[in-house]
Amino acid sequence: MASNKSFITVFVLALTFAGMMSMSLAARHLMQASAPNLPGIPSLPKPTLPPMPSIPALPQGNVPPLPTIPSLPTTLPPLPTNIPTIPTINVPPFPTFTIPTTMPSIPFLSPPPSTSTP
């Protein structure tokens, strides 16, 4: 059964490659062929558009002047001279961790006694 599937797969691949070969040859033939003499496309008349209507002038109204933006100060205030100190905290040292290098032994349990029937 496996050889039958392999034969069908190889057959399908062979057909695929054969089809690709003929398509590539046809494409090469079309690329090398000269373009056929086609009749020219007739020119179409240019459509005439009606003139655009004139845009009426907008009425000029009285616009109040924009408010003035207040000016920013050019000098900065002085920095404070009495800066509080940062309190120090006494942190206890970290405990040291020891990594075990040996594996603990795992006790093997014996199987339960078998029940024998006399």
C-alpha positions, 0 to 999 in steps of 0.5 A: 500500500505504501508503494502505491502511495509513493507511485501516485505521489511521484506521478503527480509530481511528474505531471506538475513538472511537465505542465510547468515546463510547457507553460514556461516554453509557452511564455518564452514563445509569447515573449519572443513573438512580435506584437500583433498589429492592432487597430488604434483606439479612436480619440474621443471628443473632449467633454466641455464643462460648463463654466464654474459659478463665481464665488461671492465675496464674503462680508467683512465683519468687525472682529475684536482684537485677540487678547494679549498673552501675559509675559513670562518672568525671565528670572527664576526664584532663588533656590532654598539654601537649607536643604534637609538631609536624607535620613540614613537607615541601618539595614541588617546584612542579608543572610548568606544562603548555602546551596546544597551540593548533594542530593538527599537520598530518597528511601525506597519503599518495599512492596506490600506483602502479597496475600496468599490464598491457601 
